[in-house]
Every structure is written in C-alpha cells, then in structure tokens.
Amino acid sequence: MIIHNIEQGSEAWFAIKAGKVTGTRFKALVAGESTATYKDLVDDITCEIITGKIEETYTNAVMQKTFWLPGESIKMSLQIRHGFYLN
C-alpha cells in the first residue's frame, strides 16, 4: 500500500485520484458491464487518464463537513441515517 501524506481536497489529492476507482465509485464498477452506470464510470476514468483531471461533482453542507472531518463522518452518518447520537 502506498500512503500519500497530502491534504484531502487539495490539487495533489485530486491528481492522485484521477483515473482510479475509489470507494465512491466501487458501486458503479460492480454494476455490470452492460449498465449505464458502469459505462459512465469507464468514460469518466478514461477522460481522467487523458486529462489528468477529475470532473467536479455535487456537494452539499453535510458532505463538505464529512469530507473535511473524516474521523467524524461515521458518527455523523449514524446520526443522520439512524438517529444514533454518539459522544
């Protein structure tokens, strides 16, 4: 495993992710080659490999908070989805 000590959300972070299947994309990968989801993933990855850039995606306030506070994201997810509140 290679560990990169870079800030999440930085240009370097996006450059490392470009052209790769990350956790968020895994569902599209296993959807099956005949699905639109899979084909869109292949198109996106191909473009990222060629350009070296990731297309911007939608984010909201909750996503931003979990993005910048990954240690808190599991707790927040439990709170939002299941009503569990942890200290």
MOQUIDA-V869619 format. One record per pair of residues at least 6 apart in sequence whose ideal C-beta (glycine too) atoms are under 7 Angstrom apart, sorted by sequence separation. I is the first residue (numbers start at 1). J is the second residue. If there is no record, write none. Layout:
<<I/J> <I/J>>
//
This chain:
<<6/12> <7/13> <31/37> <32/38> <48/54> <78/84> <79/85> <6/13> <31/38> <66/73> <21/29> <78/86> <28/37> <28/38> <66/76> <44/55> <65/76> <75/86> <4/16> <28/40> <29/41> <28/41> <25/41> <19/45> <19/48> <18/48> <19/49> <18/52> <18/53> <18/54> <15/52> <17/54> <14/54> <9/67> <8/67>>
//
